[in-house]
Each structure stands twice: as structure tokens, then as C-alpha cells.
Amino acid sequence: MAVLHVALILRELFYHRQGVFMGGFSMAMLKDYVDVFVFAVLGVASFLALWFVIERVIFYSKVNLKAYDDIDALNLDLTKNLTILYVIYSNAPYVGLLGTVLGIMVIFYDMGVSGGMDAKTIMVGLSLALKATALGLAVAIPTLIAYNSLLRKSDVLSEKFRIMKK
């Protein structure tokens, strides 16, 4: 079944005749899949961010500072999975922006093919293209807040360990 799906996708990629660009991709295909791709990437990113935030909150609530002998080992455990949150909050706006740029490309292509569009149609298309950027920011901003909160909690726990070991 998976082979059939791959074959259908390859056929769509390389044999679509309308508006072919970028070595086989078509504007019609881009129009159909740009939102799906961007929303899927941002959906996975938001799921991972939520997953790792919950994991860190649970870890921080249960960490036993007395079990550690070395500050470096503690810091290694305290900062685990914070990098993925950093990557998500710093890249989610760019994924959203990519979706917006691709959406605007589709709008310009449609304008060129149709020979002219009224302002209402263009504005609706632009507003729909901007939803990708909005979603990228909706993923990035809470992830940034969570990242900074968890980083601060990590610093506080590390300082508590230093005080405890004096």
C-alpha cells in the first residue's frame, strides 16, 4: 500500500502538466499541498514542544538534588531537551513565513493565468496566505515562553545545588 502511495506522489510530482516549475512541481500541486505541508510541520513542532515542556516540568518537580555529586552532571540533566525547544521557537516563524511566501507565489501565478483579478479576490488570497505566518508565530511564542521559564528553573535548581554543597 505504501508503495502505491509513493508511486502516486511521484506521478503527481513529475507528470503534472499545468504550470510546471522546479523540476516537475506544479503550481496546482503547490496550491493543494502548501498549507498541508506547513500545518503538518508546525503541528509536529507544537506537539514536540508540548511533549518536551511536560517532560521537563515533571522532571524538575521530581529531581532529587541530593542524588547528584557533581554540578556538571546535574546541569546536563537539567538542560536535557531544552535545545529542541530552542530550535522550535527559533524556526517556527520561518516555516510559517515559507508557507506565506509560497501562498503568495500561488496568488501571483493565479493572477497571471487568469489575466486579471479583482481586488477582493487578491485580498482573500493574501489573507489566506498569511495564516501560515500566524500559525508559525502561534507555535513560536508559547514555546519561547516555556523555554525561558524552563531555563530559569534549571538555573534556580543549579544554584540550589551549589548552595546545598557549600
Backbone as a printed PyTorch tensor [residue, N CA C, xyz], in Angstrom:
tensor([[[  0.8160,  -1.1930,   0.0000],
         [  0.0000,   0.0000,   0.0000],
         [  0.8650,   1.2640,   0.0000]],

        [[  1.9480,   1.2430,   0.8010],
         [  2.8350,   2.4070,   0.8560],
         [  3.5110,   2.6360,  -0.4930]],

        [[  3.8430,   1.5750,  -1.1850],
         [  4.4760,   1.6950,  -2.4960],
         [  3.5270,   2.3830,  -3.4740]],

        [[  2.2550,   2.0590,  -3.3860],
         [  1.2570,   2.6880,  -4.2550],
         [  1.1670,   4.1820,  -3.9640]],

        [[  1.1990,   4.5660,  -2.6900],
         [  1.1550,   5.9780,  -2.3320],
         [  2.3780,   6.7150,  -2.8650]],

        [[  3.5310,   6.1130,  -2.7200],
         [  4.7580,   6.7350,  -3.2310],
         [  4.6780,   6.8860,  -4.7410]],

        [[  4.1790,   5.8630,  -5.4180],
         [  4.0500,   5.9210,  -6.8740],
         [  3.0920,   7.0330,  -7.2980]],

        [[  1.9900,   7.1860,  -6.5820],
         [  1.0320,   8.2480,  -6.9150],
         [  1.6320,   9.6290,  -6.6620]],

        [[  2.3760,   9.7760,  -5.5940],
         [  3.0140,  11.0560,  -5.3080],
         [  4.0580,  11.3780,  -6.3700]],

        [[  4.8570,  10.3880,  -6.7540],
         [  5.8650,  10.6090,  -7.7920],
         [  5.2240,  10.9730,  -9.1250]],

        [[  4.1210,  10.2940,  -9.4520],
         [  3.4250,  10.6340, -10.6880],
         [  2.9290,  12.0740, -10.6430]],

        [[  2.3790,  12.4720,  -9.4930],
         [  1.8900,  13.8330,  -9.3350],
         [  3.0380,  14.8380,  -9.4460]],

        [[  4.1820,  14.4970,  -8.8690],
         [  5.3170,  15.4090,  -8.8840],
         [  5.9010,  15.6050, -10.2770]],

        [[  6.0370,  14.5250, -11.0320],
         [  6.7890,  14.5990, -12.2740],
         [  5.9510,  14.6580, -13.5390]],

        [[  4.6640,  14.3490, -13.4660],
         [  3.8820,  14.3090, -14.6950],
         [  2.7240,  15.2870, -14.7250]],

        [[  2.6480,  16.1650, -13.7570],
         [  1.5880,  17.1580, -13.7570],
         [  1.9120,  18.2000, -14.8090]],

        [[  1.0000,  18.5220, -15.6970],
         [  1.3010,  19.3480, -16.8760],
         [  1.0370,  20.8420, -16.6870]],

        [[  0.1890,  21.2230, -15.7540],
         [ -0.1920,  22.6290, -15.6630],
         [  0.8010,  23.4040, -14.8060]],

        [[  1.4050,  24.4290, -15.3560],
         [  2.2720,  25.3240, -14.6040],
         [  3.4860,  24.6500, -14.0050]],

        [[  4.1870,  23.8690, -14.7690],
         [  5.3230,  23.1180, -14.2430],
         [  6.4830,  24.0570, -13.9370]],

        [[  7.0840,  23.8700, -12.7670],
         [  8.2790,  24.6100, -12.3780],
         [  9.0630,  23.7590, -11.3940]],

        [[ 10.2890,  24.1500, -11.0940],
         [ 11.1640,  23.4620, -10.1410],
         [ 11.2880,  21.9770, -10.4290]],

        [[ 11.5830,  21.6060, -11.6290],
         [ 11.8650,  20.2180, -11.9560],
         [ 10.6940,  19.2860, -11.7740]],

        [[  9.4920,  19.7200, -12.0610],
         [  8.3610,  18.8130, -12.0130],
         [  7.2540,  19.2420, -11.0730]],

        [[  7.5100,  20.1140, -10.1060],
         [  6.4430,  20.5820,  -9.2390],
         [  5.5430,  21.5040, -10.0270]],

        [[  4.2850,  21.4990,  -9.7320],
         [  3.3640,  22.3680, -10.4460],
         [  2.7100,  23.3340,  -9.4760]],

        [[  2.2520,  24.4360, -10.0100],
         [  1.5550,  25.4180,  -9.1780],
         [  0.2740,  24.8340,  -8.6060]],

        [[ -0.4030,  24.0070,  -9.3860],
         [ -1.6300,  23.3890,  -8.8900],
         [ -1.3240,  22.4860,  -7.7000]],

        [[ -0.2440,  21.7350,  -7.8000],
         [  0.1430,  20.8740,  -6.6940],
         [  0.5840,  21.7110,  -5.4960]],

        [[  1.3350,  22.7640,  -5.7460],
         [  1.7650,  23.6490,  -4.6750],
         [  0.5580,  24.2640,  -3.9770]],

        [[ -0.4180,  24.6750,  -4.7620],
         [ -1.6410,  25.2590,  -4.2090],
         [ -2.3720,  24.2570,  -3.3250]],

        [[ -2.3680,  23.0000,  -3.7310],
         [ -3.0760,  21.9650,  -2.9710],
         [ -2.3430,  21.5580,  -1.7040]],

        [[ -1.0170,  21.5860,  -1.7150],
         [ -0.2660,  20.9710,  -0.6180],
         [  0.5270,  21.9270,   0.2610]],

        [[  0.6280,  23.1990,  -0.0890],
         [  1.4490,  24.1040,   0.7170],
         [  0.8940,  24.2280,   2.1350]],

        [[ -0.3970,  24.4060,   2.2760],
         [ -0.9840,  24.5310,   3.6080],
         [ -0.8450,  23.2360,   4.3910]],

        [[ -1.0770,  22.1250,   3.7260],
         [ -0.9730,  20.8340,   4.3970],
         [  0.4430,  20.6230,   4.9180]],

        [[  1.4200,  20.9070,   4.0910],
         [  2.8140,  20.7230,   4.4920],
         [  3.1890,  21.6420,   5.6530]],

        [[  2.8960,  22.9250,   5.5270],
         [  3.2680,  23.8940,   6.5600],
         [  2.5480,  23.5770,   7.8620]],

        [[  1.2530,  23.2920,   7.7890],
         [  0.4990,  22.9980,   9.0110],
         [  0.9510,  21.6860,   9.6320]],

        [[  1.3410,  20.7230,   8.8180],
         [  1.8460,  19.4560,   9.3620],
         [  3.1680,  19.6740,  10.0970]],

        [[  4.0730,  20.4250,   9.4780],
         [  5.3670,  20.6930,  10.1230],
         [  5.1610,  21.4600,  11.4260]],

        [[  4.3320,  22.4900,  11.3940],
         [  4.0870,  23.2670,  12.6050],
         [  3.3010,  22.4660,  13.6430]],

        [[  2.4240,  21.5890,  13.1840],
         [  1.6950,  20.7240,  14.1190],
         [  2.6270,  19.7670,  14.8330]],

        [[  3.5350,  19.1570,  14.0960],
         [  4.5250,  18.2630,  14.7130],
         [  5.4210,  19.0510,  15.6670]],

        [[  5.8290,  20.2410,  15.2560],
         [  6.6760,  21.0710,  16.1230],
         [  5.9540,  21.4330,  17.4090]],

        [[  4.6790,  21.7930,  17.3140],
         [  3.9450,  22.1530,  18.5280],
         [  3.7190,  20.9420,  19.4160]],

        [[  3.4860,  19.7750,  18.8150],
         [  3.3410,  18.5480,  19.6070],
         [  4.6350,  18.2350,  20.3430]],

        [[  5.7660,  18.3200,  19.6380],
         [  7.0630,  18.0600,  20.2700],
         [  7.3530,  19.0720,  21.3730]],

        [[  7.0380,  20.3340,  21.1210],
         [  7.2650,  21.3600,  22.1360],
         [  6.4450,  21.0630,  23.3900]],

        [[  5.1890,  20.7470,  23.2050],
         [  4.3360,  20.4220,  24.3510],
         [  4.8500,  19.1900,  25.0800]],

        [[  5.2540,  18.1850,  24.3280],
         [  5.7770,  16.9470,  24.9010],
         [  6.9980,  17.2140,  25.7770]],

        [[  7.9510,  17.9710,  25.2390],
         [  9.1850,  18.2270,  25.9780],
         [  8.9830,  19.2010,  27.1390]],

        [[  8.0510,  20.1180,  27.0100],
         [  7.7410,  21.0090,  28.1350],
         [  7.1600,  20.2000,  29.2890]],

        [[  6.2240,  19.3270,  28.9920],
         [  5.6330,  18.4810,  30.0370],
         [  6.6970,  17.5850,  30.6610]],

        [[  7.5620,  17.0140,  29.8250],
         [  8.6320,  16.1480,  30.3410],
         [  9.5460,  16.9180,  31.2850]],

        [[  9.9180,  18.1470,  30.9050],
         [ 10.8090,  18.9420,  31.7450],
         [ 10.1270,  19.3670,  33.0500]],

        [[  8.8670,  19.7360,  32.9800],
         [  8.1360,  20.1340,  34.1880],
         [  8.0620,  18.9640,  35.1650]],

        [[  7.7720,  17.7860,  34.6560],
         [  7.7210,  16.5990,  35.5200],
         [  9.1050,  16.3080,  36.0970]],

        [[ 10.1300,  16.3850,  35.2680],
         [ 11.4880,  16.1290,  35.7620],
         [ 11.8800,  17.1430,  36.8320]],

        [[ 11.6310,  18.4190,  36.5880],
         [ 12.0100,  19.4480,  37.5620],
         [ 11.2560,  19.2960,  38.8750]],

        [[ 10.0250,  18.8260,  38.8080],
         [  9.2560,  18.6640,  40.0450],
         [  9.7300,  17.4610,  40.8640]],

        [[ 10.3760,  16.4970,  40.2140],
         [ 10.8030,  15.2790,  40.9010],
         [ 12.3120,  15.1540,  41.0790]],

        [[ 13.0920,  16.1020,  40.5990],
         [ 14.5420,  15.9720,  40.6720],
         [ 14.9950,  15.9860,  42.1390]],

        [[ 15.9070,  15.0850,  42.4380],
         [ 16.4770,  14.9780,  43.7720],
         [ 17.9070,  15.5040,  43.7040]],

        [[ 18.1220,  16.7050,  44.2130],
         [ 19.4390,  17.3270,  44.1360],
         [ 20.4780,  16.5690,  44.9470]],

        [[ 20.0480,  15.8890,  45.9930],
         [ 20.9840,  15.1460,  46.8430],
         [ 21.5580,  13.9220,  46.1300]],

        [[ 20.9250,  13.4910,  45.0670],
         [ 21.4010,  12.3180,  44.3330],
         [ 22.5990,  12.6430,  43.4460]],

        [[ 22.8980,  13.9190,  43.2880],
         [ 23.9970,  14.3440,  42.4150],
         [ 25.2140,  14.7170,  43.2500]],

        [[ 26.3800,  14.3110,  42.7590],
         [ 27.6350,  14.6670,  43.4110],
         [ 28.3560,  15.7850,  42.6660]],

        [[ 28.0190,  15.9440,  41.3920],
         [ 28.7540,  16.8570,  40.5280],
         [ 27.7800,  17.8460,  39.8870]],

        [[ 28.1450,  19.1250,  39.8890],
         [ 27.3080,  20.1620,  39.2860],
         [ 27.1710,  19.9720,  37.7810]],

        [[ 28.2090,  19.4590,  37.1390],
         [ 28.1520,  19.2530,  35.6890],
         [ 27.1420,  18.1770,  35.3130]],

        [[ 27.0990,  17.0970,  36.0770],
         [ 26.1170,  16.0390,  35.8220],
         [ 24.7000,  16.5650,  36.0460]],

        [[ 24.5250,  17.3780,  37.0790],
         [ 23.2130,  17.9760,  37.3390],
         [ 22.7990,  18.8900,  36.1980]],

        [[ 23.7140,  19.7740,  35.7910],
         [ 23.3900,  20.6990,  34.6950],
         [ 23.0800,  19.9640,  33.3930]],

        [[ 23.7690,  18.8790,  33.1570],
         [ 23.4990,  18.0830,  31.9670],
         [ 22.0720,  17.5450,  31.9970]],

        [[ 21.6380,  17.0350,  33.1430],
         [ 20.2780,  16.5290,  33.2680],
         [ 19.2390,  17.6510,  33.2660]],

        [[ 19.5720,  18.7820,  33.8610],
         [ 18.6190,  19.8980,  33.9180],
         [ 18.3650,  20.5220,  32.5510]],

        [[ 19.3630,  20.5440,  31.7050],
         [ 19.2050,  21.2010,  30.3990],
         [ 18.8410,  20.2370,  29.2770]],

        [[ 18.6560,  18.9750,  29.6110],
         [ 18.2610,  17.9840,  28.6030],
         [ 16.9340,  18.4160,  27.9540]],

        [[ 16.8590,  18.2890,  26.6510],
         [ 15.6730,  18.5920,  25.8320],
         [ 15.3490,  20.0810,  25.7250]],

        [[ 16.1480,  20.9540,  26.2930],
         [ 15.8890,  22.3800,  26.1200],
         [ 16.3140,  22.8560,  24.7340]],

        [[ 17.2740,  22.1820,  24.1410],
         [ 17.7400,  22.5760,  22.8080],
         [ 16.6370,  22.4150,  21.7660]],

        [[ 15.8640,  21.3380,  21.8740],
         [ 14.7830,  21.1400,  20.8980],
         [ 13.7450,  22.2560,  21.0120]],

        [[ 13.4910,  22.7310,  22.2300],
         [ 12.5640,  23.8560,  22.3970],
         [ 13.1350,  25.1240,  21.7650]],

        [[ 14.4350,  25.3220,  21.9220],
         [ 15.0860,  26.4690,  21.3020],
         [ 14.9720,  26.4030,  19.7800]],

        [[ 15.2160,  25.2400,  19.2240],
         [ 15.1360,  25.0640,  17.7740],
         [ 13.7150,  25.3210,  17.2780]],

        [[ 12.7260,  24.8310,  18.0120],
         [ 11.3310,  25.0170,  17.5920],
         [ 10.9460,  26.4890,  17.6340]],

        [[ 11.2370,  27.1680,  18.7620],
         [ 10.8030,  28.5740,  18.8370],
         [ 11.5600,  29.4630,  17.8710]],

        [[ 12.7870,  29.1100,  17.5350],
         [ 13.5310,  29.9670,  16.6130],
         [ 13.1980,  29.6900,  15.1500]],

        [[ 12.6890,  28.5060,  14.8290],
         [ 12.4290,  28.1680,  13.4240],
         [ 10.9590,  28.1620,  13.0330]],

        [[ 10.0510,  28.0810,  13.9720],
         [  8.6230,  28.0530,  13.6300],
         [  8.1850,  29.2880,  12.8350]],

        [[  8.6220,  30.4950,  13.1790],
         [  8.2170,  31.6410,  12.3480],
         [  8.7040,  31.5380,  10.9090]],

        [[  9.8830,  30.9380,  10.7120],
         [ 10.4020,  30.7970,   9.3500],
         [  9.6120,  29.7790,   8.5370]],

        [[  9.1690,  28.7260,   9.1960],
         [  8.3140,  27.7470,   8.4980],
         [  7.0080,  28.4250,   8.0980]],

        [[  6.4310,  29.2080,   9.0140],
         [  5.2190,  29.9530,   8.6830],
         [  5.4410,  30.9480,   7.5640]],

        [[  6.5860,  31.6260,   7.5990],
         [  6.9090,  32.5890,   6.5460],
         [  7.0660,  31.8930,   5.1980]],

        [[  7.6790,  30.7130,   5.2080],
         [  7.8030,  29.9420,   3.9650],
         [  6.4180,  29.6310,   3.3950]],

        [[  5.5000,  29.2400,   4.2540],
         [  4.1310,  28.9740,   3.7970],
         [  3.4820,  30.2130,   3.2090]],

        [[  3.7290,  31.3600,   3.8180],
         [  3.1650,  32.6070,   3.3130],
         [  3.7610,  32.9630,   1.9550]],

        [[  5.0610,  32.8370,   1.8220],
         [  5.7190,  33.1480,   0.5410],
         [  5.2070,  32.2220,  -0.5600]],

        [[  5.1040,  30.9360,  -0.2580],
         [  4.5920,  30.0040,  -1.2610],
         [  3.1370,  30.3100,  -1.6010]],

        [[  2.3510,  30.6850,  -0.5990],
         [  0.9570,  31.0700,  -0.8560],
         [  0.8570,  32.2960,  -1.7410]],

        [[  1.7270,  33.2660,  -1.5170],
         [  1.7380,  34.4750,  -2.3530],
         [  2.1950,  34.1420,  -3.7680]],

        [[  3.1400,  33.2120,  -3.8990],
         [  3.5420,  32.7640,  -5.2370],
         [  2.3440,  32.2030,  -5.9920]],

        [[  1.5330,  31.4150,  -5.3140],
         [  0.3490,  30.8330,  -5.9450],
         [ -0.6280,  31.9360,  -6.3550]],

        [[ -0.7980,  32.9400,  -5.5030],
         [ -1.7040,  34.0510,  -5.8330],
         [ -1.2200,  34.7820,  -7.0790]],

        [[  0.0790,  35.0900,  -7.1370],
         [  0.6090,  35.7730,  -8.3180],
         [  0.4740,  34.9120,  -9.5690]],

        [[  0.6900,  33.6270,  -9.4270],
         [  0.5330,  32.7230, -10.5630],
         [ -0.9190,  32.7400, -11.0420]],

        [[ -1.8590,  32.6420, -10.1060],
         [ -3.2780,  32.6720, -10.4770],
         [ -3.6530,  33.9940, -11.1410]],

        [[ -3.0650,  35.0890, -10.6460],
         [ -3.3300,  36.3920, -11.2650],
         [ -2.8140,  36.4170, -12.7000]],

        [[ -1.6390,  35.8670, -12.9160],
         [ -1.0640,  35.8500, -14.2640],
         [ -1.8300,  34.9620, -15.2120]],

        [[ -2.2810,  33.8050, -14.7310],
         [ -3.0080,  32.8670, -15.5910],
         [ -4.3900,  33.3970, -15.9350]],

        [[ -5.0460,  34.0180, -14.9590],
         [ -6.4140,  34.4700, -15.1930],
         [ -6.4520,  35.7570, -16.0150]],

        [[ -5.3290,  36.4500, -16.1230],
         [ -5.3020,  37.6680, -16.9210],
         [ -5.7490,  38.8860, -16.1440]],

        [[ -6.1360,  38.7390, -14.9470],
         [ -6.5580,  39.8600, -14.1090],
         [ -7.5490,  39.3900, -13.0780]],

        [[ -7.4340,  39.9250, -11.9060],
         [ -8.3280,  39.5740, -10.8160],
         [ -8.7930,  40.8580, -10.1500]],

        [[ -9.9410,  40.7820,  -9.5360],
         [-10.3920,  41.9510,  -8.8050],
         [ -9.7080,  42.0060,  -7.4430]],

        [[ -9.7460,  43.1690,  -6.8340],
         [ -9.0440,  43.3880,  -5.5680],
         [ -9.5670,  42.4710,  -4.4630]],

        [[-10.8370,  42.1630,  -4.4870],
         [-11.4330,  41.3180,  -3.4460],
         [-10.8130,  39.9170,  -3.4760]],

        [[-10.6760,  39.3530,  -4.6490],
         [-10.0890,  38.0220,  -4.7830],
         [ -8.6290,  38.0170,  -4.3420]],

        [[ -7.9030,  39.0620,  -4.6930],
         [ -6.4950,  39.1530,  -4.3010],
         [ -6.3760,  39.2660,  -2.7850]],

        [[ -7.2090,  40.1030,  -2.1710],
         [ -7.1390,  40.2930,  -0.7160],
         [ -7.5050,  39.0150,   0.0370]],

        [[ -8.4840,  38.2760,  -0.4550],
         [ -8.8430,  36.9950,   0.1790],
         [ -7.6720,  36.0310,   0.0780]],

        [[ -7.0420,  35.9680,  -1.0830],
         [ -5.8840,  35.0910,  -1.2600],
         [ -4.7200,  35.4720,  -0.3550]],

        [[ -4.4580,  36.7670,  -0.2360],
         [ -3.3730,  37.2210,   0.6350],
         [ -3.6700,  36.9350,   2.1010]],

        [[ -4.9080,  37.1360,   2.5050],
         [ -5.2440,  36.8660,   3.9100],
         [ -5.1230,  35.3750,   4.2130]],

        [[ -5.4670,  34.5300,   3.2670],
         [ -5.3070,  33.0940,   3.4780],
         [ -3.8300,  32.7020,   3.4980]],

        [[ -3.0120,  33.3950,   2.7020],
         [ -1.5760,  33.0910,   2.6920],
         [ -0.9250,  33.4790,   4.0170]],

        [[ -1.4140,  34.5150,   4.6560],
         [ -0.8310,  34.9840,   5.9090],
         [ -1.1450,  34.0890,   7.1040]],

        [[ -2.0830,  33.1810,   6.9460],
         [ -2.4130,  32.3010,   8.0830],
         [ -1.2320,  31.4070,   8.4530]],

        [[ -0.3720,  31.0940,   7.5110],
         [  0.8050,  30.2700,   7.8150],
         [  1.7610,  31.0130,   8.7400]],

        [[  1.9770,  32.2930,   8.4900],
         [  2.8330,  33.0820,   9.3700],
         [  2.2140,  33.1980,  10.7550]],

        [[  0.9160,  33.4070,  10.8060],
         [  0.2290,  33.4920,  12.1000],
         [  0.3780,  32.1900,  12.8820]],

        [[  0.2480,  31.0710,  12.2100],
         [  0.4090,  29.7930,  12.9010],
         [  1.8490,  29.5970,  13.3540]],

        [[  2.8030,  30.0090,  12.5410],
         [  4.2070,  29.9180,  12.9460],
         [  4.4810,  30.7180,  14.2130]],

        [[  3.8970,  31.9050,  14.2830],
         [  4.0550,  32.7130,  15.4990],
         [  3.2900,  32.1140,  16.6730]],

        [[  2.1460,  31.5120,  16.4060],
         [  1.3630,  30.8760,  17.4670],
         [  2.0960,  29.6820,  18.0690]],

        [[  2.9480,  29.0470,  17.2900],
         [  3.7820,  27.9540,  17.8140],
         [  5.0130,  28.5300,  18.5160]],

        [[  5.6290,  29.5470,  17.9420],
         [  6.8990,  30.0650,  18.4520],
         [  6.7620,  30.8020,  19.7780]],

        [[  5.7570,  31.6310,  19.9230],
         [  5.6660,  32.4810,  21.1110],
         [  5.4710,  31.6730,  22.3950]],

        [[  4.5060,  30.7270,  22.4570],
         [  4.4010,  29.9310,  23.6870],
         [  5.6390,  29.0610,  23.9390]],

        [[  6.2620,  28.5860,  22.8670],
         [  7.4710,  27.7790,  23.0310],
         [  8.6030,  28.6300,  23.5950]],

        [[  8.7090,  29.8770,  23.1480],
         [  9.7110,  30.7980,  23.6870],
         [  9.4720,  31.0490,  25.1760]],

        [[  8.2320,  31.2700,  25.5510],
         [  7.8940,  31.4980,  26.9620],
         [  8.2430,  30.2680,  27.7900]],

        [[  7.8790,  29.0980,  27.2980],
         [  8.1750,  27.8560,  28.0200],
         [  9.6750,  27.6280,  28.1160]],

        [[ 10.3970,  27.8560,  27.0340],
         [ 11.8460,  27.6680,  27.0270],
         [ 12.5150,  28.5560,  28.0730]],

        [[ 12.1600,  29.8370,  28.0740],
         [ 12.7750,  30.7590,  29.0300],
         [ 12.4020,  30.4100,  30.4720]],

        [[ 11.1780,  29.9800,  30.6990],
         [ 10.7530,  29.5700,  32.0410],
         [ 11.5230,  28.3360,  32.4990]],

        [[ 11.6550,  27.3690,  31.6160],
         [ 12.3790,  26.1510,  31.9690],
         [ 13.8720,  26.4150,  32.1550]],

        [[ 14.4210,  27.2890,  31.3630],
         [ 15.8340,  27.6480,  31.5200],
         [ 16.0600,  28.3330,  32.8690]],

        [[ 15.1430,  29.1930,  33.2380],
         [ 15.2370,  29.8530,  34.5480],
         [ 15.1190,  28.8280,  35.6800]],

        [[ 14.1850,  27.8990,  35.5520],
         [ 14.0290,  26.8550,  36.5750],
         [ 15.3040,  26.0210,  36.6740]],

        [[ 15.9130,  25.7250,  35.5520],
         [ 17.1770,  24.9890,  35.5310],
         [ 18.2630,  25.7580,  36.2810]],

        [[ 18.3480,  27.0570,  36.0420],
         [ 19.3380,  27.8840,  36.7360],
         [ 19.0810,  27.9200,  38.2440]],

        [[ 17.8200,  28.0150,  38.6310],
         [ 17.4670,  28.0490,  40.0540],
         [ 17.8440,  26.7380,  40.7310]],

        [[ 17.5260,  25.6170,  40.1000],
         [ 17.8730,  24.3180,  40.6780],
         [ 19.3850,  24.1420,  40.7680]],

        [[ 20.0940,  24.6090,  39.7760],
         [ 21.5550,  24.5300,  39.7890],
         [ 22.1280,  25.3660,  40.9310]],

        [[ 21.5740,  26.5490,  41.1400],
         [ 22.0250,  27.4140,  42.2330],
         [ 21.6930,  26.8000,  43.5890]],

        [[ 20.5240,  26.1850,  43.7110],
         [ 20.1670,  25.4920,  44.9600],
         [ 21.1740,  24.3880,  45.2670]],

        [[ 21.6060,  23.6900,  44.2140],
         [ 22.6010,  22.6320,  44.3960],
         [ 23.9200,  23.2200,  44.8920]],

        [[ 24.3430,  24.3340,  44.3010],
         [ 25.5950,  24.9780,  44.7250],
         [ 25.5290,  25.4050,  46.1920]],

        [[ 24.3900,  25.9790,  46.5860],
         [ 24.2110,  26.4120,  47.9750],
         [ 24.2150,  25.2060,  48.9120]],

        [[ 23.5540,  24.1450,  48.4860],
         [ 23.4620,  22.9390,  49.2990],
         [ 24.8390,  22.2860,  49.4960]],

        [[ 25.7140,  22.3660,  48.5000],
         [ 27.0300,  21.7290,  48.5690],
         [ 28.0800,  22.5720,  49.2990]],

        [[ 27.7340,  23.7820,  49.7200],
         [ 28.7120,  24.6250,  50.4390],
         [ 28.9600,  24.0990,  51.8250]]])
